[in-house]
Amino acid sequence: MNFRNAVAPLPAAAALERNRNFFLSLLNGSTTLSHLAQAHAQIVVGGYSHDISTVTKLTHKLCDLKAIGRARDLFLSVSKPDLFLFNVVIKGYASNNSPRSSISLFTHLRKNTRLRPDNFTYFFAISASSGFADEKVGNLLHSQAVVDGFGLDLFIGSALVDLYLKFSKVELAKKLFDEMPERDTVLWNTMISGLVKNCCFEDSVLVFKDMVADAEIRLDSTSLAAVLPAAGELQQLRVGMGIQSLATKLGLHSHVHILTGLISFYSKCGDTETASLLFDRIDRPDLVSYNAMISGYTCNNRTDSSLGLFKELLAFGERANSSTIVGLIPVFFPFGHLDLTLCIHCFCVKSGVASNPAISTALTTVYSRLNEIELARHVFDESTEKSLASWNAMISGYTQNGLTDAAILLFQNMQTYKVQPNPVTVTSILSACAQLGALSLGKWVHDLVKREGFHTNIYVMTALIDMYAKCGSIVEARRVFDSMQEKNVVTWNSMICGYGLHGHGKEALDLFTKMLQSGVSPSGVTFLSVLYACSHAGLVTEGDRIFHSMVHDHGFEPLAEHYACMVDIFGRAGKLEKALEFIERMPVEPGPPIWGALLGACMIHKDTRLAHLASKRLFELDPENVGYYVLLSNIYSVDKNYPQAASIRQVVRCRSLAKTPGCTLIEVGGVPHVFTSGDRSHPQTKAIYAKLENLMGKMREAGFQAETVTALHDVEDEEKELMMKVHSEKLAIAFGLISTEPGSEIRIIKNLRVCPDCHTATKFISKITGRDIVVRDANRFHHFKDGICSCGDYW
């Protein structure tokens, strides 16, 4: 625009016609700050610097061009701003990443002027409140809106639903949505897309179906594009195809963003051929369409195709963005693609985008899945702007790699940085608590779940069940399970598996029956959990019936784990010959899990003949597994065949096979303490050993005799007893007795199977001290009370 010509002096008559509309038109045509400065000068010269409409328009344009400081100064120059000008500046602050200033001005409007906010004022203020760390400011605005009579305003309702969903307050959003007396397309779309962003895919599809059923609501392309990711994540092919048909019916099938959504949908359903055909239908695919197709190929392990399309994109002169790179990174099929990931990482470093939150998160995820945890942490640390997803990826990476201490420490660091966790964070940290047995932290996370309103999230609640079960609180796990209104197959599996871990076979079977009655279809994991429960409770007939039902009634083909469970069920019950017959009748070649189960049963029932047979096969199939050698050596020791036991140990030494050292963890006051056999590194070692010596004296008086049959045969009996006395679980229990309140429960976690001597000793200790002691070993839980173990000595 030529401003010199536009504002040149005019004849007096024409000057009189230079009115407000002229300046408003002039401002509308201004596209740069330089233009606005010239227009502002002419407004001042023309005498319109105090005209509220002209000043409001100029303020609006300054906000649009990110000159929020100049907009503020102009606003402050107006002696009596009207509500419209207040709204413009409140909105301007919000859109220029100044939420505090926006809310401050809103507060000033309410408290220091005679103006009353309208629905636009509230809409802009609520939008600004989404820039804070949590939803508290939004909650206050919601309350004020209700007081001012805007509680059911459609415009404000949409903003509030969007706000609550942004902060993962799904239940609050649902409640408000349900209370709205009228809903328009924008509100429906906001609800659907927000549910998708919160991984509530089933809910979003249900809301979309309700929207379609409402004859008064007009669907638009945004409605269809919003729900397609949910159908894709659920891999609901019929739903997605129905959306495609609806798009055709509404004349929206040729919209590029609908086609792009369909490309992503079919890719997630594993149909890259249809996705490719849709991509080819787009005359001029934009970058978003390319990104969808590249990601589609990658998530279906067609890395050559994704790389080819990426090169094509670059050849056309297009500049790849962060979504392009993320789509190229093999997150879903990382194995075998370390070199490709390293190449992509180098490309990102050279392009200066390696610190992009989305890219660094994807790289962290892939490196973690490839067990390259140091590379993953390096990428995480190098990221200057860590998103919530970045924190989640690293915490999850540590958890998946068994580095639970590091996962918990990082979660605590996240808290110090005031990063608000979401359901994904909570699920990962609960998994870490379950692995580590960190009950106190798990309870703290449960409180956080209640505070943040995550108690309706099915994945979080399922993780809570798993955490409580694996931390020894099976009653609390059941309480959480019963509190859930919605349960999926994983929820049922977690509770059934929990009962199995604690040896509650009858309860597991009862729950399995209720699951079938509720209409939830069991999975292979369900049957594995039930069989495991039968195994640890000695329910042979029931286990045999469940296995038969799995195959013949439900049509499942048993995996090696199912077969191993059946061998374990027969073997633990002393039916070793039947276990062997079962193995010989298997339609598949038995592997290490099956023969390992038989060897374990031979240890329980001291059957050296079958132990020799099972170990022979195990040494052929898995010669590097030292556990089988140790087990066979112990079997020979129990049978007093010391030369054979010694020869097995000699093989272990000659082959340099290392036995996993036993260790036991006990948590006191939220602090974990780890003990190894004969450990003297603890600060309270002297008091621990004194307590243990005192206990051993009382136990011997009560009739305790050390079970030394599996100890080394070439040492004196007194030395054998000493070796057994300082096992890690005994040290941990002694520490628990001197460090906790009398009468309180003691919980310990052993990384290996508890030995017979420690099992017997713990029964005596529970009787002598009047303490309940919960022991989690590598196989199951043992609850000791008044000298009796919940396993009934069947483990």
N, C-alpha and C positions, 0 to 999 in steps of 0.2 A: 504494500500500500504506500502511495506517495503522500506522506503526511504534510509536506510543504504545500502541495496543491490543495489538500483537503482542508487545511485550516488557514489559508491565505486570507488577508483582509477582504471583506465584501462591502458592497454599498450599504448605506445605513438601513435601507428597507430590508435588504436581505439579511443583515445582521440581526434584525429583530426576529427573523424567522428561525434563527439558530436557537432552537429550544432543546428541551431535555431529550427528545427523541433523537436528535442529531448526535448528541454525545453518547447516548446509549448505543446507537448504531456504530459510532466510532470505536467504542470499547469492544463491541462484539467482533469487530474486524481485527482487533489487536491480537497478535499471536506470539509476541515476544515481550520481554520486560522493557526493551528499548521503545517499542511501540506504545506500551502502556505509559511510560514516562512522558512521552511527547503528548499523548492524549490527556494525561493528568494535568500537564502544563496548560493546555488549551482550556480544560475545564475550569482551572483557577482563573485564567484570563477572562473566560466567558462568564464568570460570576456564579458558577454552579458548584463551587467547592463545598457548600453547605446543603446542597440539595440531597436529601436522604436517599432517593432512588438512584441517583447517579453515583453517589459515594458507595452505596451497597453493591452496585454493579462492578465498580472498580475494585472493591475489596474482594468480591467473588473471583474476579479475573486474577488478582494477585495470588489468591490461595491456589487457584488452578495451576499457576505457573511456579508454585513452590516458594513464593516470596512471602512466607508467613510473617516474617518480622515486619516487613513494610505494610502488610495487611493489618497487623496489630496496631502499628503507629497510626494508620489512617482511621481505624476504629476508635482509638482513644481520642482522636481529634474531634470526634462528633460529640457534642454536648448532650444530646438526648437521642441516643440510638433507639430505633424501634425494634420490635421482636424479630422482624425479618432479618435485620442486620445482625442481631445476636445469633440467630440461627446460622447465618452464613459463616460467621467467625468460629462458632462452636464446631460446625462441620469442617471448616478449614483446618483447625487444629487437629481434628481427628484424622483427616486425610493426609496430614503432614507429619504423622508420627509424634504428635504432641498430646497424648491422651490426658496428661495431668493438667495442662493448660486448658484443654477443652472442658474438663469437669470443673475446674476452678471457675471458669467463666459461667458455666451453667449454675454453679452454686451462687455466684455473685448475682446473676439474674434473679434467682429465687429469693435471696435474702435482702438485697440492697436496691431493688427497683420495684416499681409498682406493676411491672409487666408480669404476665402469667405465661409459663411455658405452654406451648401447644404440642400436638402429636409429633410435629417435625422436630421440635426442640428435643423431645425425649428420644426420638429415633436417632438423631445425630449424637446425643450424649451416650446412649446405650452402645452405639457403634464405637464411640471413643473408648468406652470401658473395656472393650475386648482387647485393648492394648496393654492392660495391666497383667500382673502375674497370675491373678486368680479372678474368680467371678464375684468377689465381695462387693466391689463398687457397683457392678451390674445388679446385684441383689437389692442394694439400697435404692437404685434408680427405679427398679421394678416396684418396690414398696411405695416410693413417692408418686409414681405414675398411677398406682391404684388409688392413693389418697386424692390425687388431682382429677380422678374420674376417667383415667385412660387405661384402666386395667384390662379391658376387653377390646381395646382399639386394635384393629387388624394390622395397621401399619407398625405400631409398637410391638404387637405380638410377634410378628415376623422377626423383628430385630432381637427380641428376647430369646426366641427359640434358637436363632442363629448363635447368640451369645452363649447360651447354656450348652449347646452342642459343641461349640469351640472348646469349652472347658470340660468336656466329657461328662457333663451333668445330664445324662440321657433321661433319667427319670423326671427331672424338673422340666426338661423340654417336652417330654411326652405328656406330662400333667397339664402344662400350659396349652399345648396343642389341642388336647382333648376338651379343655374348658372353653376354647374360642367358639363363640356363637356362630360366626361365619368364617369361612376360609376361602382364600383366593388361590390362584395358581402359584403365586410367589411363595405363600406360606407352605403349601404342599411340597413344592420343590425344595424349599429350605429344609424341611423335615427329612425328606428322602436323602438329600445329599449329605446332611449332617449325620444321619444314622450310618451311612456308608463310611464316612470319615472316621467314625467311632467303631468300625468293624462290626456293626450290628446289621449284618447283611440280611438275615432272615426278616428282621423287623422292617427294614427298608423295602423289601419286596412286598411285605404285607401292606404297608402304608401305600405303596404304589397301586396295589390291587384295589384298595379302598378308594383311592383317587379316581381310578378308572370307573369304578362302580357309581361314583357321584355324577349324576347326569348334568348337574349345574356347573361343573368344573371343566374348563377347556384345557386339554393337555397341549403342551408346546414341545418344541425340540429339547428344551432344557429338562423337562420331565423325563423324557425317554433316555437322554444322555446320562442323567443322574442315577438312574436305577440299573443301567447296564453293568457297571462295575460290580454291583452286588450279585447279579445273576452269574457273572463270570467267576467271582470268588467262590460262590456256592456250586459252580459248575452245573447249574440248572439249565440244561440245553433247551428244554421245552419252554421255560420262561423267557429265555433270550430270543428264541425263535418267535414267540408270541409278541414280544416287543418289536421285533423286526416287521412282523405282519401289521402291527398297529401303526408303525411308521409309514408303511406303504399306504394304508387306509387313510391316514391323515395327510398324505402328500408330503411327508417329511423324509422319505427314504433317500433322497438325493442330497440332503444336507451333509456337508463334509464332516461336521462333528458327530453326526449320527453314524455315518459310515465308519468314522474313526473309532467310536465306541463299540461298534459291532466287530471291528477288527480285533480290538482288545478282548472282547467277550469270547469270540470263537477261538482265539489263541489260548485263553485260559482254560477253555474246554478241550484243548488238545487238537483242535481242527484247524491247523495252519493252512490247509489247502483252501478252505472257504474264506479264511481271513485274507489270503493272498488274492483270491478272486475279487473280493470287495475292494482291496487296495488298488487293483488294476482298474476298477470302475471309476476311480477318482481321476478326472481329467488332469488336474494339476495338483498333485498332493502337496499339502503344506508341510512344514516341519513337524507339526503335531502328528500328522498321519504317518510320516516316515518313522517317527519315534515309536508309535504304536506297533507298526509292523516289525521294526527292529527288535523291540522288546518281546513281541510275540514269537519270533523265531528263537530268541535267546532262551525264553522260559520253556521252550519245547526242545531244548538241546540241539537246535539247528544253528550252531554257531557259525558255520561257513556261510549260511544264507544271511544271517544278521550282519556279518562282516562285509559281505558283498553289497548289501543294501547301504551300509554305512559308507563304503567307498563311493557308491553311486551318488549318494547325497553330497559328499564332498566334491565330487567331480562336477556337479551342477552349480558349484559355487556357494552352496548353502553353508552357513556356519553352524556347527553342532552346538546345542545348548546342554545344560546339565541333564535334562531328561533323556537326551540322545545317549549320553555316556552311561547313565544309570541303566538304560535299556540294553546296553551292550555288555555290561558286566554280568558274568554268569552266576547270578545269585542262587538260582534254583538248581543248577547242575554244575557246581563248582569243581567236582572231582575230575582230575585230569586236565584242568584248565588253569593251573597255577601260572604257567608261562604267559598265557593270554591275559590273565589278570594283571601280571607284572607289566606287560606291554601297555595295557590300557592305563595303568597307574602312571607310567612314564609319560604317555601322551598327555595325561591330565596335568602333570607337573610342568611340562613344556608349554602347555596352553594356558597355564596359570589358573586352572580351575580345580586343582586337587583339594583345596580347602573348602570348596562348596559343600554345604552340609549334606545335601542329598547324595553327592558323589562319594564323599568320605564315609558316609553311613553304609553305602552299598559295598565299598571296598573293605570296610571293617567287617561287615557280615561275611563276605566271601573268604577273607583271610581267616576268620574265626572258624568257619566250617571246614577249612583246609588244615586246621590245627596250627596255623601260622599265627599264633596268638601274639607274638612280639611284633610282627608286622601290623597286625590289627591295632594294637595299642599305639604303635608309632603313628599310624594314620589318624587315630582318634586324638592323640595329643597335638598333632600338627594342625588339626582343624581349628581355625581361629573363631569360628562361629558354630558352637555345638548346639544342634537342635535336640529336642527331646528324643527324636528317633535315633540320633547319634549315641546318646547315653544308653538308650535301650539296646542298641546293637552291641555295644561293648559289654554291658552287664550280661546280656544273653550269651555272648561269646564266651565269657568267663564261665558261666554256669554250664554251658554245653560241653566245655572242655574240662569239667570237674574242678575248676579253680574257684571254689565257692567262697573262700576267704577273700579273694580279690574282687569277686562280684559284690559281696556285702560291703567291702571297703569303698568301692566305687559308688555304690548306692548311697552310702553315708556322705561321700563327697558331693554327690548330686544334691543332697539335702542342704548342705552348707552353701551351695551356689543358688539356693532358692528355686531350683528347677522343679516344677510341679509334676509329680509322676502321673502316668495314665495307666489304664488297665494292663497294657503290655509290660510296663515297668514292674507293676505289682506281680504279675504272673511269673516273670523271670526271677524276681527276688524271692518269691515264695518257693520256687523250684530250688534255689540255692539253699534256703533255710531247710527244706526237706532233705537235701543231700547231706547237709552238715549236721542236721539235728538241732538247729538253733531255735529252740522253742520260744525263748523269750523274745527274740527278734521277730519270729513268726507271729507272736501275739501282738507285738507292736504294729506290724504290718496289717493285721486284722483290724486293729483300731483305726488305722489309716483308711482302710477300705470302708469302714462305717462312716468316718468323717467325710470322705470324698464322695460318698454315694455310689461306690462301685459294687455294693452288695447285690445289685440286680444283674451284674455282668456274669454270665454263665461260666466264662473261662476263668475269671478271678475266683469265683466261688469253688469251682472244681479244683483249682490250684490250692485253695485253702484246705479242702478235704484231704488232698494228697499230702500237704504239709503236716497237718495234725496227725494223720495216720502214721507218717514216717517219723514223726517226732514222739510217737508213743501215746498220743492222746486220742485213742480211738473213739471214746465217748464224745469228745468235742467234735471230731470229724463227723460223727453221725448227726450231731446237733446241727452242724452247718448244712449237711445233706438234707435233713428234714425241713430246714428253713427255706429251701429253694423251691420256688413255684414252678420253675422251668428247669428240666434236666435233659441233657443229651446223653448219647451212649457213653461218652468219655466220663461224664459225671458218675453214672452207674458203675462203670468199670473201676473208677478210682475208689469208690466205697467198697465194692466187692474185693478188690485187691487189698485194701486196707484190712478188711476182716481176715483175709488169708495171711497177711503178714503177722497178725496177732494170734493166729491159730484158731480163730472163731469160724470153723467150717460150717456149722449149722446156720449161723447168722448170714454167712455168704450165700448159702443155698437158698435161704428164705428170701434174701434180697434179689437174687437172680430170678426167682419165681415171680416176685412183684414186678420186676423189670419187664418180663414177658407179658404179664397181665396188663401193664400200662401201655402196651403197644409199641415199645421201643425195640427195634430189631437188634439182636446181639451181634457183636463183631467177633473176629478171631481172638482179639485181646480179651473180650468178655469170657469166652470159654477157657482161655489160658488162665485167667484170674480165678475162675471157679475151680478148675482142676488143681491149681496151686493151693487153694484153700482146702480142698479135699485131701490133698497130699499131706499137709501139715496138721490135719485133724484126724488122720487115720480113717477117713470115710471111703473105703475101698469100693463098696457096692455103689454108692452114690457117684463116685468119680467115674466108674465104668459106665454107668447109665448116662452121665452127662456127655462123655466122649462119644458114645453110640448115637445120642441125640444130635450132637454137633454134625456128625457125618451124614446120618440118614434122615434126620428131620429138617435140618437147616442147610444141608448141602455144602458144608465147609470141607475143604481138603486140608487135613491136618498138616501143620508145619512141624519142623524138628522139635520145637519147643513143646508142642502138644504131646508128641510121642514121648519126650523126655519126662513130662509130668506124669504120664501114665506109668512109665517104668518106675518113677519115684513113688507113686501111690502104691504099687504092688510091692516094691522093694522095702519101703519103710515099714509096711505091715508084715514083713517077714515072708512074703510070697515070692521068694527069689526065683524059683523055677518058673513060676507063672510070668514073672517079669522077663525072663530069658525067652520063654515061648513067644511073648508079645513082640519082642525084638526080632525074633526069627521070622515072624509072620508079617512084619512091616513091608508095605509095597515099595518102600524106598530104602536106599542103603543107609543104615544107621551111622550117624556121625558122632563126634565127641560129646555133645550134650546127652545123648542117649546112653552111651557107654559110661559116661561120667556119673549119671544118675545110678546106674547099676553098681558101680564101684563104691559110691557113697553108701548104698544100702548094704553092701558087703561089709563095710566098716562097722555099721550099726549092729549087724547080726553075726559078725566074725566068721564070714564064709570065705576062707582063703582060696578054695578051688575056683569059685566064680570070680573072685577078685583077680586071680591070675589071668583068667580068660579076658575079663574086661580091660585090665591094664595092658595086656598084650596088644589089643586093638587100639587103645588110646595112645600107646607109645608109637604106633604106626601112623595114626591119623594126626596127632598133635604132639610131636616129640619135644617141643620146646616148653610145654606147660608143666612147670615144676610141681604144681599142686597135685597132679596125679601120682607123681613119684612119692611125695610126702605122705599121701593118703595110703598108698600101698605099703610103704615102710611102716606106718602106724598099725596097719592091719597085721603085718608080720610080728610087730612088737607085742600087740595084744595077744597073739597066738604063741608068744614066747619063742618065736622062730627068729632069734636075734641075728644069726649069721645072714639070713636072707634080708632082714631089715638093714643090716650094715652094708650089704652089697648094693642095695638100692640107693642108699645115701652116698655110697662111693661113686655110683654112676652120675648122681647129681653133681658131685664135686668135680669129676673128670670132665663133664660137659659144661662146667661153669654156669650152671643154672642157678639163678638167685631166687630164693623164697621171699615172698612179700613179707616184710617184718610186721608183726602184730602191733597194733597201737589202739589205744582207747581214749575217747574224748568224753569229757564231762564239762558241762557248762554251769558255772556258779556265778550268780550275780550278773548274768549277761556276758561273762568273760569265758571263752573256751580254754580248757586246759587239756593238753594231750600227753599221755603217758605211754612209754614203751616198756617192754619187759626188762626188769632190773633197773629201771630209770632212777637216777639220783640227781637229775638236773633241776628239779623243781625247788623253788625257794623254801618250801616247807617240807623238804625231804625227811628231815629228822623226825618231825611230828607224824608224818605219814607212816614211816616204818615203825615208829613206836606204837601207833594205833593198830597197825597190821599185826604186830607181834602180840599185842594185847588180845586182839580178836582171835588169833590162831590158838592161843591158850584156852580161851573160853570155848572155842569150837571143838578142840580135842576133848575137853571135859564133857561136851555134849555128844561125843561119839563120832566126830569127824575124822576120817582117814583120807590122806591125800591119795588121789588116783594117779599113780606114776607109771602106768603101763606103757604110755606112749613116749615117755622120756627116754633119753639115750640110755642104752642098756649097759654101757661100759663105765658107768659111774656108780658110786655107792648109793644105797637107798636114801641116806640122810641128805646127800647132795641132790638127788632127784626131787626130794620133797622141797628143798630150798629153791630149786629152779622153778617149781610149780608155784611156790608161795609168792614170788615176785612177778607173776604175770601181770600184764598191763591193766587188766580189768580189776584185779584185786587192789592195785595201787590207786586206781581211779575211785573205787568205792571207799577206800580208807580216807582219801582226800575229801570225798563228799561228806563222810561222817563227821570230820573235824571242821568242815567249812560251812555246814548248813544247820538250820534250826532242828533241834531234836523232834523226831516224829514226822519231819517233812519227807517228801518222796525224793529218791535219788534216781537220776536218769543217766545212763552211760551208753556210748556207741562204740562197738568194736568193729574194726574193719574186716576181720576174718570171722569164721565160725567159732563160737565160744567153745572152749575145750571142756571135756567132761569134768575135770577137777574143779575148774572155776565155776561151772554150773552147779555142782554140788556145794561148793564153798559158799556161793551166793545164797543158796537156800538156807544154810546155817546162819549166815550173817543176818538175813532178813528176820529170822526167828529170834536171834539173840538181841538184836538192836531194836526190834519192833518197827523197823522201817520197811516201807514198800520200795522195792528196787526194780526199775524197768531197764532191761538190757536189750539193745538192738544190735544184732550181729549181722553177718553178711547174708543170712538166710531169712531171719524172722525176728519177732519180738518175743521176749520172755518177761512175764510179769511175776515177780517174786513177792509173796506175802505170807507171813507166818510160817516160813519154812517150806512152802509149796510153790512150784512154778506152774504158770498157766499152760505150759506145753505138756504137762503131765509126763515129763521126761521122754517126750516123743518128739525128737527133733534131729 
